[in-house]
Each structure stands twice: as C-alpha cells, then as structure tokens.
Amino acid sequence: MLKLNYTDVGLYMERTMTNPELLIAQRVLLAMRLGRSLHVEPGHASFLLPVDIPELKVLEMALQREYGSVVSLIAVDEEFVEVGISGNWIAENKDAHEGMFLAVMSDRTEFLIYRLWQLSEVRISSLA
C-alpha cells in the first residue's frame, strides 16, 4: 500500500505493508479517543513528476499491462506529468488540504511510483 501524507510543507510518501482497513480503523479509534472528527472517503490524489526521469517509461509500460489500474499518467506540460491515484482520503474534515491518502495496487506499480517519487525528491533537493 502507498500512503501519501499531504502536509502544509508538502507531500511525503511511504510504502507500507499495513492493511488499509486496519490503518483506517486505527485512525478512527484514535480520533474517537482524542475527541476529534475524522472524515474518510474514496477519492483521488495526484502529484507531479518530471518527465525527464528515465524510469518513468518503465512505469508507463507497467501500467499498460495492468488491467483496471488505479493509476493514471497525464502530461501537464513539457516538464511534468501528473500521477493520479484512486484510493481513500482521511482527514479532519471534508475540505481539509492536509491529510492521508491510502492506495492499494500491485507491488510492482507501488514500487515504481514510490521509486520515481524518491528520485524526483532527490532532484528537487539537489537543485535547492
């Protein structure tokens, strides 16, 4: 499973072997114990990747082979492609901009997306 954490400082992604239903149940229990609201709904998340990462072609080929993939790639401009993922959004309220997004897909696709995100983060931090 991929876990995308959207915060006020950006996106942090991680791969985890946790069952998404278990993770959601744990979050609900934590919110109840803290007396906080929690909003969970199916949805879509997206992030940008530079188009010049060579490994992006590997992901494109993998997605073509996967039937009913929950991932889409859309060219934004000459520099970036948008990776769209279907899954579940967990946040304090429906309109929150910060929260957690959970997506389950094949191990290979998860690995490729996570690896491409890592590579793009290294490139961005080396430019700063």
C-alpha positions in Angstrom: 0.0 0.0 0.0 1.1 3.5 -0.7 0.5 6.1 2.0 0.6 9.7 0.8 0.8 12.3 3.6 -0.2 15.8 2.5 1.0 18.4 4.9 1.4 22.2 5.0 5.1 21.7 3.9 4.4 19.3 1.0 3.9 15.6 0.2 5.6 12.7 1.9 5.1 9.2 0.5 5.8 5.8 2.0 5.2 2.2 1.2 3.7 0.1 4.0 2.5 -3.5 4.3 -0.3 -2.5 6.7 -3.8 -3.4 5.6 -5.6 -0.2 4.6 -8.8 -1.2 6.5 -6.8 -1.8 9.7 -5.0 1.6 9.3 -8.3 3.4 8.8 -9.8 1.6 11.8 -6.8 2.6 13.9 -7.2 6.2 12.8 -11.0 6.2 13.6 -10.2 4.8 17.1 -7.5 7.4 17.7 -9.8 10.2 16.6 -12.6 8.9 18.9 -10.2 8.7 21.9 -9.0 12.3 21.2 -12.5 13.6 20.7 -11.6 14.8 17.1 -13.6 14.5 14.0 -12.4 12.3 11.1 -13.5 12.2 7.5 -12.9 9.1 5.4 -14.0 8.9 1.7 -13.0 7.2 -1.5 -11.3 9.7 -3.8 -8.3 10.6 -6.0 -4.9 12.0 -5.2 -2.2 13.3 -7.5 1.3 14.6 -7.6 3.8 15.8 -10.2 6.8 14.0 -11.6 9.4 15.5 -14.0 9.0 13.9 -17.5 12.8 13.5 -17.9 13.2 10.8 -15.3 14.2 7.8 -17.5 12.4 5.3 -15.2 9.1 7.0 -16.0 8.9 4.9 -19.2 9.1 1.7 -17.0 6.0 2.9 -15.1 4.1 3.7 -18.3 4.8 0.2 -19.7 3.8 -1.4 -16.4 0.5 0.5 -16.3 -0.3 -0.6 -19.9 0.0 -4.2 -18.8 -2.2 -3.8 -15.7 -5.9 -4.3 -16.2 -8.1 -1.9 -14.3 -5.2 0.1 -12.9 -6.0 2.7 -10.2 -3.2 4.8 -11.6 -3.2 7.3 -14.5 -0.5 9.4 -16.1 -1.4 12.7 -17.7 1.0 15.1 -19.4 0.8 18.5 -17.8 3.3 20.3 -19.9 6.8 19.8 -21.4 8.3 19.4 -17.9 5.8 17.5 -15.8 3.5 14.5 -15.8 0.7 14.2 -13.2 0.3 10.8 -11.5 -3.3 10.3 -10.5 -4.2 7.5 -8.0 -7.5 6.2 -6.7 -7.9 5.3 -3.1 -9.1 6.6 0.2 -8.7 10.1 1.7 -8.5 10.5 5.5 -8.6 14.0 7.0 -10.1 16.0 9.9 -12.9 17.3 7.6 -14.2 17.0 4.0 -12.5 20.2 2.9 -9.1 19.7 4.5 -6.0 20.2 2.4 -3.9 18.2 4.8 -4.4 14.5 5.4 -3.5 11.0 4.4 -4.3 9.2 1.2 -4.1 5.4 1.0 -3.9 3.5 -2.3 -3.6 -0.2 -2.9 -2.2 -1.5 -6.2 0.2 -4.2 -7.5 3.5 -4.5 -5.7 5.4 -3.6 -8.9 3.4 -0.5 -9.5 3.6 0.7 -5.9 7.4 0.2 -6.0 7.8 2.1 -9.3 5.7 5.0 -8.1 7.5 5.2 -4.8 10.9 5.0 -6.5 10.0 7.7 -9.0 8.8 9.9 -6.2 12.0 9.4 -4.4 14.1 10.2 -7.5 12.1 13.4 -8.1 12.6 14.4 -4.4 16.4 13.9 -4.7 16.5 16.0 -7.9 14.4 18.8 -6.3 16.5 18.9 -3.1 19.8 19.0 -5.2 18.5 22.0 -7.1 17.8 23.9 -3.9 
